[in-house]
Amino acid sequence: MEQFGWFDGKEARIQRSGGMINVYYGGRYGNIPGDGHGHVKATGGPLGENIVFWRLPDSEGGHVIVDNKFTIMNGNDLRLRDHLTGLF
């Protein structure tokens, strides 16, 4: 299922599949591969209780700031719902 909304104030494309949520945001050409977009993966709950991977868009340095190897780690308090707004 694909939706659109906002992630940290940038337009975002949100894909939900099998308990995983992928958010692509901040790219130059509609968040397509190779356009410098940021990428967030979250698991748990309808809006992603835990962020397990987060790469900033190129415009913010492109650094990976969360990489839990796609598993939930104790103490991970980053929640997708705290950053995601305006789903449409």
Helices and strands as residue ranges (DSSP letters): E 2-7, E 10-17, E 20-25, E 38-43, E 50-55, G 58-60, E 64-67, G 80-82, E 84-85
